[in-house]
Amino acid sequence: MASSLTTASAGTPGSEKTFFGHPRGLATLFMTEMWERFSYYGMRALLVLYLVSGGADAATGSQGGGLAMTAATATAIYSVYVSMVYLMAMPGGWFGDRVWGARKTVAIAGFVIMAGHASLAIPGQAAFFAGLALVAAGSGLLKANISTMVGHLYDGPDDPRRDGGFTLFYIGINLGAFVAPFVVGTVGEKVNWHLGFALAAVGMGLGLLQFLLGTKNLSPKSNVVPNPLSAAERKSVLVKVCLVVAAAAVFYGVVVALGMYTLNWALVPITLAGLIIPIAVLVRIKRDKDLDKTEQSKMSGYIWFFVAAAVFWMIYDQGGSTLSLFADSKTADTVFGLGFPATWYQSLNPLFVMALAPVFAWLWLWLSRKNQEPNTIVKFAMGLVLVGASFFVFIVPMNMAGDGTKVSPMWLVSIYMIQTIGELCLSPVGLSVTTKMAPQKYASQMMGVWFLAVTAGDCTTGLLSLAGVDLNGTGIIAMEASLAVLAGFAIYMYRKKVQGLMGSVH
């Protein structure tokens, strides 16, 4: 189609404005998600580098002005933050379903995220951690509901435009993620950290503004609260929340009064919760007596995929911490004579996704026509082996940089590309298999369960950092790589057993 917005002749069927042939509301959601991802990935590109940055370095011209934390603490904070974004997707979905409705929840989420980035733009640890909490909470609220609103634009699951609409929406995600490090990352790293965070707030503000202006194009369904809380349920929830907040306030008040408080008093409980909650959710669903034998079997099979995904994300999400720190300190900052700041590496993954996703879509279709397409289990195994292989490759430049040598940026480019290929084997397939294997009773909740695999993986990374494990050392990198490859081979070797548990799902 020549232009993004088209209008048919008045009075003819389909005379309303469209967005590449899709409902006009898709443009609103596309832009909202693009700006939200712009703010999120822009801030994420700066996060670890800001945490480890100390005073200004006259020799290198670095600006300093960060929080001067150790690499281990920075990695732990980053891992906990990313895990909380995905953990908050579950309560985010609950708010959309039972309290505010999807549209109102997304609007509130936009304000919360913008406030979080604005808080990060204020110097000082208190403002920094408050901002991080707000961005995590807001991202969870938005992530769980905006995809639901995309689905509302179409006439049910059988609408032929539906898959194409989600594909366009996915492009918006990666477009925002690709541009952000060049804008937010460059300004934050080279000019002023807090100005970079402020730009992320501006990005979210633009996304929120166009969302509010474009709500008239959204489906009326997005304003509906599908399963509103009764007065008794609302009171019960408020009482429980107040009790938890009061208990936490008393506990930490005592810790502070005794002079015992350190950052670990906050990070360790959150990290443990990020590991315990996913396990508790899976156990609760698995033990539900309402599930029939077939659903129980599918849940047993799904646990294999969940654990595999947690191992995958444990390594993959270190692209913003371990790999970012290596890029900053041990990688040459020029490519073909041109400056290449460390934050720019965060643009590689969305770039490779946009370039390779159509290729993989074509490849799976071509193999399917030849009756040779790998099944879900094999694709998962491929994803795990590839992400493990990327860390085996990482060991080479780590050893080269051991004597202070700055390695070629192409090493990191190669690592990010291998990880992206692994992601394209595992992530879309994981989303699909989650919907196919979900018990009917938990159909709407299972997508949140899938996101909990990210939480579990990142919390494992965070816990290792808090336990004093050096995630920037070759030994732990080799161990993680071996774990992923072994997990890939294990799921492949037991593929017939897993397939048996999956029943009719292929």
Residue pairs with C-beta under 8 A, 6 or more apart in sequence:
1 20
1 21
4 19
4 20
4 27
5 17
5 18
5 19
5 24
5 27
6 17
6 18
6 21
7 15
7 16
7 17
7 18
8 14
8 15
8 16
9 15
16 23
16 24
17 24
18 24
19 26
19 27
19 30
19 168
20 26
20 168
21 161
21 164
22 153
22 161
22 164
22 165
22 168
23 153
23 154
23 165
23 217
23 219
24 217
25 149
25 153
25 214
25 217
25 218
25 219
26 150
26 153
26 165
26 168
26 169
27 214
27 217
28 210
28 211
28 214
28 215
28 217
28 218
29 146
29 149
29 150
29 153
29 169
29 172
29 211
29 218
30 168
30 169
30 171
30 172
31 172
31 207
31 210
31 211
31 214
32 106
32 110
32 146
32 207
32 208
32 210
32 211
33 146
33 169
33 172
33 173
33 176
33 207
34 172
34 173
34 175
34 176
34 207
35 176
35 203
35 204
35 206
35 207
35 208
35 210
36 110
36 113
36 139
36 142
36 146
36 176
36 204
36 207
37 172
37 173
37 174
37 175
37 176
37 177
37 180
38 176
38 177
38 179
38 180
38 183
38 184
38 200
38 203
38 204
38 207
39 113
39 114
39 117
39 180
39 184
39 200
39 201
39 203
39 204
39 207
40 85
40 113
40 135
40 139
40 177
40 180
40 200
41 176
41 177
41 180
41 181
41 184
41 346
41 350
42 180
42 181
42 183
42 184
42 185
42 188
42 196
42 199
42 200
42 203
43 117
43 120
43 135
43 184
43 196
43 197
43 200
44 82
44 320
44 346
45 180
45 181
45 184
45 185
45 188
45 320
45 324
45 343
45 346
46 184
46 185
46 188
46 189
46 193
46 196
46 197
46 343
47 77
47 78
47 81
47 320
48 74
48 75
48 78
48 320
48 321
48 324
48 325
49 66
49 189
49 324
49 325
49 328
49 342
49 343
50 66
50 67
50 188
50 193
51 66
51 67
51 69
51 73
51 74
51 77
51 78
52 66
52 67
52 68
52 69
52 70
52 71
52 74
52 325
52 328
53 62
53 63
53 64
53 65
53 66
53 67
53 68
53 193
54 64
54 66
54 68
55 64
55 65
55 68
56 62
56 63
56 64
56 65
57 64
63 189
63 190
63 191
63 192
63 193
65 123
65 192
65 193
66 193
67 125
67 128
69 77
71 325
71 470
71 471
71 472
72 465
72 466
72 468
72 469
72 470
72 471
73 263
73 465
74 321
74 325
75 318
75 321
75 322
75 325
75 461
75 462
75 465
75 471
75 472
76 267
76 271
76 461
76 462
76 465
76 466
77 132
77 267
77 462
78 320
78 321
79 271
79 317
79 321
79 458
79 459
79 461
79 462
79 465
80 267
80 270
80 271
80 274
80 458
80 459
80 462
81 132
81 135
81 136
82 317
82 320
82 454
82 458
83 271
83 274
83 454
83 455
83 456
83 457
83 458
83 459
83 462
84 133
84 136
84 140
84 270
84 274
84 455
85 135
85 136
85 139
85 140
85 143
86 140
86 143
86 451
86 452
86 454
86 455
86 458
87 140
87 273
87 274
87 277
87 451
87 452
87 455
88 136
88 137
88 139
88 140
88 141
88 143
89 140
89 143
89 144
89 448
89 451
90 140
90 144
90 281
90 445
90 448
90 449
90 451
90 452
91 140
91 141
92 105
92 109
92 140
92 141
92 142
92 143
92 144
92 145
93 144
93 145
93 148
93 444
93 445
93 447
93 448
95 105
95 141
95 145
96 102
96 105
96 141
96 144
96 145
96 148
97 225
97 226
97 227
97 444
98 225
98 226
98 227
98 228
98 229
99 105
99 225
99 228
99 229
100 108
100 225
101 222
101 223
101 224
101 225
101 226
102 145
102 146
102 148
102 149
102 152
102 222
103 149
103 215
103 218
103 222
103 223
104 223
105 141
105 142
105 144
105 145
106 141
106 142
106 145
106 146
106 149
106 211
107 208
107 211
107 212
107 215
108 141
109 138
109 139
109 140
109 141
109 142
109 145
110 138
110 142
110 204
110 207
110 208
110 211
111 138
111 208
112 134
112 135
112 137
112 138
112 141
113 134
113 135
113 138
113 139
113 142
113 204
114 138
114 201
114 204
114 205
114 208
115 131
115 134
115 138
116 130
116 131
116 132
116 133
116 134
116 135
116 136
116 137
116 138
117 131
117 135
117 197
117 198
117 200
117 201
117 204
118 131
118 197
118 198
118 201
119 127
119 128
119 130
119 131
119 134
120 127
120 128
120 131
120 132
120 135
120 194
120 197
120 200
120 201
121 131
121 194
121 195
121 197
121 198
121 201
122 131
122 194
123 194
129 266
131 197
143 451
144 447
144 448
147 166
147 169
148 222
149 218
149 219
149 222
150 165
150 166
150 169
151 162
152 218
152 219
152 221
152 222
153 165
153 218
153 219
154 161
154 162
154 165
170 357
171 354
173 350
174 350
174 353
174 354
175 350
175 354
176 203
177 346
177 347
177 349
177 350
178 347
178 350
178 351
178 354
179 347
180 200
180 203
180 346
180 347
181 343
181 344
181 345
181 346
181 347
182 344
182 347
183 199
184 196
184 197
184 199
184 200
184 203
184 343
185 196
185 341
185 343
185 344
185 346
186 341
186 343
186 344
187 195
187 196
187 199
188 194
188 195
188 196
188 197
188 199
188 343
189 196
189 341
189 342
189 343
190 341
229 237
252 261
252 265
255 261
255 265
264 466
267 462
267 466
268 463
268 466
271 459
271 462
271 463
271 466
272 459
272 463
274 455
274 456
274 458
274 459
274 462
275 456
275 459
275 460
275 463
277 452
277 455
278 306
278 310
278 449
278 452
278 453
278 455
278 456
279 456
281 449
281 452
282 299
282 303
282 306
282 449
285 291
285 299
285 439
285 442
285 449
286 296
286 299
286 300
286 303
288 439
288 441
290 441
291 299
291 439
291 441
294 503
295 439
295 440
297 501
297 502
297 503
298 437
298 439
298 501
298 502
298 503
298 505
299 437
299 439
300 501
301 437
301 498
301 499
301 500
301 501
301 502
301 503
301 505
302 433
302 434
302 437
304 491
304 494
304 498
304 501
305 376
305 380
305 430
305 433
305 434
306 449
306 450
306 452
306 453
306 456
307 487
308 380
308 383
308 384
308 426
308 487
308 488
308 491
309 380
309 426
309 430
309 450
309 453
309 454
309 457
310 453
310 454
310 456
310 457
310 460
311 384
311 457
311 483
311 484
311 487
312 383
312 384
312 387
312 422
312 426
312 457
312 484
313 453
313 454
313 456
313 457
313 458
314 457
314 458
314 460
314 461
314 480
315 387
315 388
315 390
315 391
315 419
315 457
315 480
315 481
315 484
316 387
316 419
316 422
316 423
316 457
317 454
317 457
317 458
317 461
318 461
318 471
319 345
319 346
319 349
319 416
319 419
320 346
321 461
321 471
322 471
322 472
322 477
323 345
323 394
323 412
323 415
323 416
324 342
324 343
324 345
324 346
325 472
326 394
326 397
326 398
326 401
326 412
326 472
327 342
327 345
327 409
327 412
328 342
330 397
330 398
330 401
330 406
330 407
331 342
331 397
331 401
331 406
331 407
331 408
331 409
331 411
331 412
332 340
332 406
332 407
332 408
332 409
333 339
333 340
333 341
333 342
333 406
334 340
335 409
340 409
345 409
345 412
345 413
345 416
348 412
348 413
348 416
348 417
348 420
349 416
349 419
349 420
349 423
352 416
352 417
352 420
352 421
353 420
353 423
353 424
356 420
356 421
356 424
357 424
360 424
360 425
364 373
367 373
367 374
374 382
375 495
375 499
375 506
376 429
376 432
376 433
376 502
376 505
376 506
377 491
377 492
377 495
377 498
377 499
378 492
378 495
379 425
379 426
379 429
380 425
380 426
380 429
380 430
380 488
380 491
381 488
381 489
381 491
381 492
381 495
382 422
382 425
382 426
382 488
383 422
383 423
383 425
383 426
383 427
383 429
383 488
384 422
384 426
384 484
384 485
384 487
384 488
384 491
385 422
385 484
385 485
385 488
385 489
386 418
386 419
386 421
386 422
386 425
387 418
387 419
387 422
387 423
387 484
388 480
388 481
388 482
388 483
388 484
388 485
388 486
388 487
388 488
389 418
389 481
389 485
390 415
390 416
390 418
390 419
390 422
390 481
391 415
391 477
391 478
391 480
391 481
391 484
392 478
392 481
392 485
393 411
393 414
393 415
393 418
394 411
394 415
394 477
394 481
395 474
395 477
395 478
395 481
396 411
397 407
397 408
397 411
397 412
398 474
398 477
399 474
400 407
401 407
430 450
430 453
431 447
431 450
433 505
434 446
434 447
434 449
434 450
435 443
435 446
435 447
436 505
437 446
437 502
437 505
438 445
438 446
439 446
442 449
461 471
464 471
464 476
465 471
469 476
470 476
471 477
491 498
499 506
